[in-house]
Amino acid sequence: MGAFVLLVPALLVVVAGYAVAYVVAEALGVTAPEAVAWPGGLLLLVVTCWALWRRRRRRARGLGAGARGRAR
């Protein structure tokens, strides 16, 4: 049951990225939009994980949400 806590949100992010990339690829006239959509969904997952990891790391250092730059 614990695995679903992480897998379901990750799957939702991948599907959202897939849907957006598919629509964009179809609008641009790509002949195989699925070939663009899956990497697009996975790219969105990677970017989301990176942003969450960075946010968590900044909070662990004691920097607030509005702080910019490195802690000194």
C-alpha positions, 0 to 999 in steps of 0.5 A: 500500500505504501508504494501507491503513495508515491506511484500514483502521483508520479503516474499522474504527472507522467500522464499530464505531461503525455497529454500536453506533449501529445496535443502540442505534437499533434498541433505541430503536425508530427506524424507519430505524436506518441513518440514525442508524448512519452518522453514529454511525460517522463521529462515533466516527471524528472523536472517535477522531482528535481524541483521538489528535491531542490525545494526540500534541500533549500528548506533543510538549509533554513532558507525561506521560500522567498530567499534567493542565492546561496546561504552564507 
